[in-house]
Amino acid sequence: MLSRSDVVRRIEASGLVAIVRAADEEQALRTAAACLEGGVTVLEVTFTVPRAAAAIERLSAEFAGGEVIIGAGTVLDPETARVAILAGARFLVSPYLNPEVVRLANRYDIACLPGAQTVGEVIACMEAGAELVKAFPGEVLGPAFVKAVRGPLPYAKLVPTGGVALDNVGQWVKAGAAALGVGGNLTAGAKTGDYAKVTAVARQFVEAVEAARAS
């Protein structure tokens, strides 16, 4: 079983977290499969998906060897966090900081990415024990926020989510993002059943992150 620190390192090494939001469990699983076929190795299933825990459990069982890291998103409270952990989630993501969620995750050696949109909130997340912080909403904050925060806090590991697109991956990486959370801009094809498109776009995002880091 991968430790919390192992998972954090894997998320940073990947540089990309594919976020799966779907109308139902089956669509979530098909979207996840399409993302994985495109080379994604870190996957987040949000609790806005009906029967999200069941989807996480099935994916976690399929990748029990750790070749793919499965996490849970939109985790708003410790009750949901515990359900996600029991289903096999190796990391938890929230749009805001709930210290009880971070505390519970740390207790069970699970990585946690609480959300922040100010310097004070970033610091609060780190003080609560989070190794990675979700910069959210990314479309409002922009790459400049990540760069600015990392001035006084060069050790802050920010994962911007929202507003990350193929044409700005380089800006986020250059700003110092530890990894990028990408949802609709990657998985949009699933809404019309075009899972081949999801795979193609996923591959483009993987390649864009690699290219940006190489440059």
Backbone bond lengths (Angstrom), bond angles and torsions (degrees), N, CA, C in turn:
res aa  C-N    CA-C-N  psi(-1)  N-CA   C-N-CA  omega(-1)  CA-C   N-CA-C  phi
1 M - - - 1.468 - - 1.529 109.39 -
2 L 1.309 116.68 129.47 1.457 120.73 179.65 1.524 110.94 -69.96
3 S 1.323 116.08 139.32 1.457 120.53 176.92 1.525 110.01 -79.60
4 R 1.322 115.21 169.11 1.465 120.69 177.44 1.526 110.55 -57.03
5 S 1.316 117.64 -45.47 1.460 121.39 -179.64 1.525 111.48 -64.61
6 D 1.337 116.58 -36.90 1.464 120.65 176.46 1.526 110.27 -61.49
7 V 1.325 116.38 -43.97 1.462 121.34 -179.07 1.526 110.33 -64.44
8 V 1.327 116.70 -43.25 1.470 120.24 177.92 1.523 109.79 -58.99
9 R 1.320 116.95 -44.84 1.463 120.66 179.50 1.523 111.30 -63.18
10 R 1.328 116.57 -38.65 1.462 120.37 -179.85 1.528 110.88 -67.51
11 I 1.330 116.82 -39.11 1.467 120.26 177.69 1.525 109.75 -63.83
12 E 1.336 116.37 -44.99 1.467 120.08 178.80 1.524 111.01 -64.05
13 A 1.322 117.46 -42.27 1.460 120.97 -178.98 1.523 111.44 -64.25
14 S 1.331 116.33 -39.95 1.460 120.96 178.31 1.525 111.32 -67.72
15 G 1.326 115.38 -45.75 1.458 120.59 -179.03 1.510 114.34 78.99
16 L 1.336 116.75 0.11 1.464 119.81 -175.96 1.527 110.26 -144.86
17 V 1.337 115.48 127.93 1.459 121.89 173.29 1.523 107.36 -115.63
18 A 1.320 117.27 113.57 1.465 120.98 178.26 1.524 108.36 -83.93
19 I 1.329 116.28 124.36 1.460 121.92 -175.83 1.525 109.93 -101.59
20 V 1.313 116.06 121.60 1.461 121.60 -176.80 1.520 110.63 -103.70
21 R 1.317 115.26 112.25 1.469 122.36 169.09 1.517 106.38 -115.62
22 A 1.309 117.62 134.74 1.459 119.71 -174.54 1.522 110.63 -150.06
23 A 1.340 114.60 166.13 1.465 120.45 -178.36 1.516 112.02 -75.67
24 D 1.339 117.04 -25.24 1.457 120.28 -179.88 1.525 109.62 -158.24
25 E 1.320 115.08 174.83 1.458 121.27 -176.22 1.526 112.14 -60.13
26 E 1.320 116.98 -44.05 1.467 120.10 -176.54 1.525 111.54 -64.94
27 Q 1.338 116.29 -41.55 1.462 119.22 177.63 1.527 110.76 -63.95
28 A 1.322 116.04 -37.11 1.461 120.23 178.27 1.522 110.49 -62.45
29 L 1.323 116.91 -43.54 1.467 120.92 -178.84 1.519 111.42 -67.27
30 R 1.319 117.37 -39.26 1.463 120.43 178.74 1.527 110.71 -68.96
31 T 1.331 116.30 -37.17 1.465 120.32 177.25 1.520 109.92 -65.86
32 A 1.313 115.79 -42.86 1.465 120.52 178.61 1.523 110.54 -60.19
33 A 1.327 116.32 -45.58 1.468 120.41 -179.80 1.525 110.88 -60.70
34 A 1.332 116.11 -39.32 1.467 120.45 179.62 1.521 111.15 -66.17
35 C 1.324 116.23 -39.98 1.472 120.57 177.92 1.526 110.37 -63.37
36 L 1.324 116.07 -44.37 1.458 120.79 -178.13 1.522 110.94 -65.14
37 E 1.322 116.47 -36.50 1.460 120.19 177.99 1.529 110.57 -64.44
38 G 1.338 116.04 -26.90 1.456 120.56 178.73 1.514 113.90 -84.03
39 G 1.321 116.94 2.44 1.458 120.13 176.03 1.511 115.90 102.83
40 V 1.324 117.17 3.34 1.468 120.91 177.91 1.525 109.28 -69.17
41 T 1.330 117.00 138.32 1.469 120.31 179.33 1.526 112.55 -121.81
42 V 1.326 117.19 -1.67 1.468 121.72 176.12 1.520 107.82 -131.16
43 L 1.316 116.49 122.48 1.458 121.48 -171.74 1.523 110.73 -130.46
44 E 1.313 116.35 132.77 1.468 122.31 178.72 1.530 110.08 -117.12
45 V 1.319 116.55 121.27 1.470 121.58 175.31 1.520 107.15 -102.01
46 T 1.329 116.81 121.94 1.463 119.11 -175.34 1.523 111.93 -84.18
47 F 1.331 114.05 153.44 1.466 119.24 179.30 1.523 112.79 -80.09
48 T 1.330 117.00 11.43 1.467 120.13 167.88 1.528 110.02 -82.46
49 V 1.321 116.80 -12.18 1.465 121.94 178.10 1.527 109.18 -80.58
50 P 1.336 118.86 127.46 1.456 120.09 175.25 1.531 110.03 -57.08
51 R 1.324 117.00 134.76 1.468 122.47 -178.34 1.536 111.16 58.91
52 A 1.316 115.32 39.25 1.466 120.28 179.98 1.522 111.51 -57.76
53 A 1.332 116.82 -41.16 1.457 120.19 -178.33 1.521 111.30 -60.75
54 A 1.327 116.72 -38.07 1.468 120.31 178.98 1.523 110.81 -65.58
55 A 1.330 116.31 -39.75 1.467 120.32 178.43 1.525 110.25 -65.56
56 I 1.323 116.40 -43.15 1.470 120.74 178.60 1.524 110.52 -62.38
57 E 1.335 115.85 -41.04 1.467 120.17 -179.42 1.526 111.09 -63.65
58 R 1.317 116.74 -42.32 1.463 120.07 -179.74 1.525 111.27 -66.77
59 L 1.319 116.75 -42.40 1.459 120.28 179.39 1.525 111.41 -68.23
60 S 1.327 116.15 -40.47 1.464 120.28 179.91 1.526 111.04 -64.00
61 A 1.323 116.54 -37.96 1.465 120.20 178.17 1.521 110.71 -67.59
62 E 1.327 115.96 -38.50 1.466 120.33 -178.64 1.530 111.28 -66.62
63 F 1.340 115.89 -34.65 1.465 119.84 -177.51 1.529 111.39 -115.02
64 A 1.310 115.06 42.03 1.457 120.71 -177.93 1.521 112.18 -63.16
65 G 1.332 116.52 -19.98 1.458 120.36 179.80 1.510 113.80 -74.30
66 G 1.333 116.78 -10.62 1.455 120.35 176.78 1.515 115.14 90.38
67 E 1.342 116.80 6.13 1.465 118.53 179.70 1.527 111.78 -67.80
68 V 1.326 116.49 -26.26 1.460 122.97 174.83 1.525 107.97 -126.83
69 I 1.316 116.96 135.69 1.461 121.34 -179.65 1.524 108.92 -96.01
70 I 1.325 117.01 122.23 1.461 122.14 -179.04 1.528 109.42 -107.76
71 G 1.332 115.35 129.07 1.456 120.22 179.26 1.513 112.08 -129.70
72 A 1.322 115.75 176.64 1.471 122.49 -179.21 1.514 109.52 -120.05
73 G 1.323 116.33 138.48 1.458 121.18 179.20 1.514 112.40 -114.71
74 T 1.312 116.12 169.80 1.459 123.60 -177.49 1.533 110.70 53.64
75 V 1.314 115.11 44.93 1.466 121.73 177.98 1.525 107.35 -90.70
76 L 1.317 116.34 103.46 1.461 121.40 -170.64 1.517 114.85 -95.84
77 D 1.327 116.89 -16.64 1.464 119.49 -173.77 1.520 109.77 -151.28
78 P 1.343 117.17 163.36 1.466 119.83 -178.39 1.523 113.79 -64.38
79 E 1.328 117.48 -27.47 1.471 119.30 178.09 1.533 109.98 -63.55
80 T 1.336 116.35 -46.57 1.463 120.36 178.33 1.521 110.25 -66.36
81 A 1.326 116.55 -37.95 1.465 120.76 178.89 1.522 110.88 -58.43
82 R 1.316 116.31 -44.61 1.471 120.41 -178.45 1.528 110.68 -65.59
83 V 1.331 116.81 -41.23 1.470 120.37 177.26 1.527 109.94 -60.12
84 A 1.336 116.13 -43.44 1.467 121.06 -179.22 1.525 110.95 -63.42
85 I 1.323 115.95 -43.36 1.467 120.24 -179.47 1.529 111.01 -64.34
86 L 1.328 116.32 -42.99 1.468 120.29 178.68 1.525 111.52 -64.26
87 A 1.339 116.23 -27.60 1.469 120.45 178.58 1.528 111.44 -79.06
88 G 1.338 116.39 -11.96 1.458 119.52 177.18 1.508 116.04 113.23
89 A 1.334 118.09 2.54 1.467 120.55 -179.32 1.525 110.49 -61.45
90 R 1.338 116.76 134.89 1.458 121.40 179.92 1.523 112.06 -100.42
91 F 1.320 117.15 -7.66 1.462 120.60 171.56 1.517 109.35 -150.51
92 L 1.336 115.29 153.27 1.459 122.53 -178.76 1.523 108.95 -121.87
93 V 1.316 116.48 138.46 1.461 121.49 -179.93 1.520 109.13 -126.09
94 S 1.333 115.50 137.31 1.463 120.91 179.90 1.527 109.47 -135.46
95 P 1.327 118.19 149.19 1.469 119.79 177.87 1.520 113.64 -75.47
96 Y 1.343 116.81 -6.51 1.467 120.02 -179.61 1.524 108.56 -150.07
97 L 1.320 115.97 174.34 1.463 120.11 179.20 1.525 111.40 -91.59
98 N 1.325 115.03 117.38 1.459 121.57 167.42 1.528 104.97 -116.24
99 P 1.329 118.06 104.06 1.467 120.63 -175.92 1.521 113.80 -54.00
100 E 1.343 116.87 -30.58 1.465 119.85 -179.91 1.533 111.40 -67.38
101 V 1.328 116.21 -33.30 1.462 120.02 178.04 1.522 109.78 -68.16
102 V 1.337 116.39 -44.91 1.463 120.18 179.35 1.524 110.41 -63.77
103 R 1.333 116.55 -41.60 1.460 121.01 -179.61 1.538 110.55 -62.43
104 L 1.324 116.47 -44.02 1.459 119.98 179.75 1.528 110.69 -65.50
105 A 1.336 116.27 -42.11 1.465 119.92 179.18 1.527 110.23 -60.77
106 N 1.325 116.74 -45.30 1.461 120.35 179.82 1.530 111.35 -62.67
107 R 1.323 115.13 -36.75 1.465 120.05 -179.76 1.519 111.19 -59.19
108 Y 1.342 116.23 -37.45 1.459 120.80 -177.56 1.530 112.69 -102.71
109 D 1.347 116.37 16.82 1.467 122.16 176.17 1.526 111.97 59.35
110 I 1.332 115.57 43.40 1.461 122.77 178.93 1.526 108.93 -113.87
111 A 1.314 117.04 135.31 1.465 120.51 178.25 1.523 110.13 -68.38
112 C 1.321 116.50 147.31 1.467 120.61 -178.72 1.520 109.34 -137.84
113 L 1.331 116.26 134.09 1.460 122.66 179.48 1.524 109.29 -121.35
114 P 1.333 117.77 86.14 1.467 119.77 176.30 1.522 110.39 -75.69
115 G 1.327 116.01 157.12 1.458 120.31 -177.29 1.516 113.40 -89.53
116 A 1.335 115.01 150.86 1.464 121.22 178.21 1.522 109.49 -150.58
117 Q 1.338 115.85 148.80 1.458 119.16 176.56 1.521 112.98 -136.58
118 T 1.336 116.67 12.71 1.466 121.82 173.34 1.527 107.90 -140.48
119 V 1.332 115.13 163.34 1.464 119.35 177.52 1.525 110.12 -60.03
120 G 1.326 116.49 -42.65 1.460 120.71 179.51 1.507 112.04 -60.06
121 E 1.331 117.05 -39.97 1.462 120.31 179.84 1.519 111.40 -70.46
122 V 1.324 117.20 -36.11 1.467 120.49 176.39 1.526 109.44 -60.72
123 I 1.333 116.23 -46.95 1.463 120.42 179.46 1.527 110.70 -62.55
124 A 1.328 117.13 -41.84 1.464 120.88 179.48 1.529 110.90 -61.17
125 C 1.327 116.76 -39.69 1.471 120.78 178.39 1.526 110.37 -62.38
126 M 1.328 116.30 -44.70 1.462 119.99 -179.43 1.522 110.98 -67.31
127 E 1.324 116.30 -40.13 1.467 119.52 178.94 1.522 111.61 -65.38
128 A 1.340 116.38 -28.67 1.470 120.37 178.02 1.523 111.42 -74.02
129 G 1.353 116.27 -15.28 1.459 119.71 177.64 1.516 115.26 114.20
130 A 1.340 118.09 9.66 1.461 121.01 179.56 1.525 110.51 -82.43
131 E 1.332 116.63 129.90 1.465 121.06 178.16 1.530 111.34 -84.75
132 L 1.314 116.44 -27.87 1.467 122.21 176.35 1.519 108.09 -122.37
133 V 1.332 116.40 143.89 1.468 121.14 -179.90 1.525 109.02 -124.78
134 K 1.317 115.53 129.48 1.460 121.49 177.88 1.526 109.40 -80.34
135 A 1.333 117.61 116.22 1.463 121.62 175.58 1.522 107.29 -84.56
136 F 1.330 115.50 108.56 1.469 119.85 -170.68 1.521 110.93 -144.85
137 P 1.351 118.11 138.92 1.462 127.96 -0.43 1.539 112.10 -84.22
138 G 1.315 115.74 129.06 1.452 121.39 -175.92 1.507 114.05 -61.27
139 E 1.329 116.95 -33.91 1.471 119.40 -178.34 1.517 111.66 -67.75
140 V 1.317 116.87 -21.68 1.470 121.11 176.78 1.531 110.25 -89.68
141 L 1.330 116.76 -41.63 1.463 121.56 -175.02 1.523 112.05 -75.16
142 G 1.334 117.66 -47.26 1.449 121.95 -179.74 1.519 113.75 76.45
143 P 1.347 117.55 163.24 1.467 121.95 179.75 1.526 112.91 -57.62
144 A 1.322 117.36 -29.52 1.465 120.21 -179.23 1.523 111.45 -60.94
145 F 1.326 117.10 -31.79 1.467 120.67 178.62 1.520 110.47 -63.94
146 V 1.335 115.70 -46.32 1.463 120.11 -179.88 1.521 110.21 -60.23
147 K 1.320 116.60 -46.86 1.468 121.01 180.00 1.530 111.13 -61.33
148 A 1.326 116.16 -43.15 1.468 120.26 -177.91 1.527 111.62 -65.97
149 V 1.325 117.00 -43.33 1.469 120.69 -179.46 1.519 110.75 -63.58
150 R 1.322 116.03 -39.32 1.463 119.61 -177.19 1.524 112.86 -74.82
151 G 1.335 117.36 -3.17 1.456 120.19 171.89 1.522 110.59 -66.47
152 P 1.333 117.55 -64.86 1.465 120.08 178.05 1.528 113.36 -78.26
153 L 1.346 116.89 -18.24 1.471 121.28 -177.39 1.534 109.67 -126.82
154 P 1.331 118.28 67.22 1.466 120.63 -175.88 1.528 113.47 -63.75
155 Y 1.331 116.63 -17.71 1.460 121.16 -179.84 1.525 112.24 -91.36
156 A 1.332 118.29 -2.47 1.472 121.40 178.39 1.528 109.29 -70.73
157 K 1.320 116.24 126.15 1.463 121.62 -179.93 1.531 108.49 -102.22
158 L 1.322 115.24 99.70 1.461 120.88 -174.30 1.525 111.45 -100.64
159 V 1.325 115.02 138.32 1.461 121.85 177.99 1.533 107.67 -120.73
160 P 1.337 117.83 90.32 1.462 120.02 -179.57 1.523 111.47 -64.27
161 T 1.311 115.22 138.07 1.462 121.78 -179.92 1.518 108.67 -137.20
162 G 1.339 115.62 133.19 1.461 120.59 -174.59 1.511 108.75 96.27
163 G 1.315 116.64 126.31 1.457 119.22 178.51 1.519 114.72 81.24
164 V 1.336 117.77 3.18 1.463 120.51 177.08 1.522 108.42 -85.91
165 A 1.330 115.83 120.02 1.466 121.74 -177.43 1.526 109.15 -131.65
166 L 1.314 115.90 166.16 1.458 120.22 -178.40 1.526 111.97 -57.41
167 D 1.329 116.41 -35.01 1.466 118.78 -175.90 1.526 114.09 -82.36
168 N 1.341 117.90 -3.08 1.476 117.82 177.36 1.532 112.98 -127.41
169 V 1.327 117.24 9.66 1.468 120.59 177.21 1.524 110.34 -53.55
170 G 1.332 116.32 -45.06 1.458 120.86 -179.08 1.516 113.07 -59.79
171 Q 1.333 116.71 -37.49 1.465 120.44 179.92 1.522 111.28 -65.69
172 W 1.330 116.00 -42.58 1.465 120.13 -179.96 1.525 110.84 -65.44
173 V 1.331 116.12 -44.00 1.461 120.49 -179.04 1.529 110.08 -64.58
174 K 1.327 116.15 -45.03 1.467 120.45 179.32 1.525 111.45 -62.29
175 A 1.330 116.99 -32.27 1.468 121.46 179.69 1.527 111.92 -70.62
176 G 1.345 116.23 -17.74 1.461 119.48 177.15 1.514 115.66 110.16
177 A 1.326 117.94 15.69 1.469 120.39 179.13 1.524 110.49 -61.68
178 A 1.330 116.27 136.91 1.462 120.81 178.72 1.521 111.26 -72.68
179 A 1.320 115.94 -32.60 1.462 123.38 177.52 1.522 106.69 -164.71
180 L 1.314 116.77 170.66 1.464 121.30 -178.43 1.527 109.88 -123.19
181 G 1.325 116.72 132.49 1.453 121.45 174.39 1.518 108.89 -96.97
182 V 1.324 117.20 122.85 1.470 120.96 -176.21 1.523 109.90 -128.36
183 G 1.325 115.91 125.19 1.455 121.48 -179.82 1.511 112.74 -111.75
184 G 1.333 115.93 -100.78 1.458 121.47 -174.22 1.512 115.29 -56.30
185 N 1.319 117.75 -34.60 1.465 119.93 179.78 1.521 112.51 -66.84
186 L 1.323 116.16 -16.22 1.465 120.83 177.40 1.526 111.34 -102.33
187 T 1.312 117.19 -40.18 1.473 121.01 -169.73 1.525 114.82 -102.50
188 A 1.336 117.83 9.42 1.473 120.80 -174.44 1.523 113.10 -54.23
189 G 1.317 117.53 -34.52 1.460 120.57 -177.86 1.515 113.54 -59.94
190 A 1.332 117.37 -24.99 1.466 120.72 -177.98 1.526 111.88 -63.83
191 K 1.331 116.68 -28.14 1.463 119.84 -178.10 1.530 112.02 -62.78
192 T 1.329 116.80 -28.08 1.469 121.13 179.78 1.526 111.26 -108.08
193 G 1.334 116.29 10.23 1.449 120.00 179.37 1.519 114.22 79.32
194 D 1.331 117.00 11.48 1.460 120.71 -178.88 1.535 109.24 -91.71
195 Y 1.313 115.51 77.56 1.466 119.93 -176.95 1.526 112.09 -74.26
196 A 1.326 116.17 -23.40 1.469 119.27 175.28 1.523 109.91 -63.78
197 K 1.315 116.26 -35.53 1.465 120.28 177.53 1.526 110.53 -67.30
198 V 1.330 116.26 -39.43 1.471 119.87 177.35 1.522 109.67 -58.99
199 T 1.327 116.34 -44.97 1.461 120.51 179.05 1.524 111.43 -61.70
200 A 1.322 116.00 -44.05 1.471 120.42 -178.78 1.525 111.32 -63.69
201 V 1.330 116.51 -43.96 1.467 120.14 -179.45 1.522 110.67 -69.49
202 A 1.321 117.04 -37.97 1.460 120.44 176.89 1.521 109.97 -58.64
203 R 1.322 116.28 -44.46 1.466 120.26 179.44 1.530 110.32 -62.52
204 Q 1.329 116.83 -38.56 1.459 120.70 178.37 1.531 111.35 -63.70
205 F 1.326 116.82 -41.23 1.468 120.41 178.74 1.535 110.99 -65.64
206 V 1.319 116.76 -43.53 1.464 120.70 178.40 1.523 109.95 -58.41
207 E 1.322 116.05 -46.08 1.464 121.02 -179.15 1.520 111.40 -67.74
208 A 1.339 116.94 -36.62 1.474 120.75 179.94 1.514 111.11 -65.25
209 V 1.332 117.28 -40.62 1.463 120.76 178.61 1.530 109.65 -65.33
210 E 1.314 116.17 -44.98 1.464 120.35 179.84 1.529 111.28 -60.75
211 A 1.347 115.67 -43.58 1.465 120.24 -178.94 1.523 111.26 -66.29
212 A 1.338 116.10 -41.30 1.465 120.20 -179.50 1.515 111.14 -64.41
213 R 1.311 117.05 -39.62 1.457 121.13 179.56 1.530 111.05 -69.69
214 A 1.314 115.96 -35.86 1.462 120.11 -178.96 1.527 112.25 -68.69
215 S 1.331 114.26 -28.60 1.483 118.27 -177.24 1.531 111.78 -88.86
